[in-house]
């Protein structure tokens, strides 16, 4: 299984701010949305099927703007775990150009006990 998840989003009026481009908050929303979609596809192949992710840290860099009716390609993929923390990249492209680059850190936890799970260093390798 490929660990890169990709989807396309068409920019609509609801994504646009007073400056006539995609609002920065919208990108943050998409980062969380695409990570959740990717996890929904992957979790059945793991021992963590009933667990959930919580966002700990988020860094986002805006490089170019997107406008009404643009088609944005979003790519996300997990990176090597760092103990209990799971880094994830989310990149936004339009016409082959990088618009936004996001690096996030997540932790996996048990929703019932609220305890954080420590991931095996090679857990991602088991998915490919």
Secondary structure as UniProt FT lines:
FT   STRAND          4..10
FT   HELIX           13..15
FT   TURN            18..19
FT   HELIX           24..42
FT   HELIX           43..45
FT   TURN            49..50
FT   STRAND          51..62
FT   TURN            68..69
FT   STRAND          71..78
FT   TURN            83..84
FT   STRAND          85..94
FT   TURN            95..96
FT   STRAND          97..110
FT   TURN            111..113
FT   STRAND          116..117
FT   TURN            121..124
FT   HELIX           125..127
//
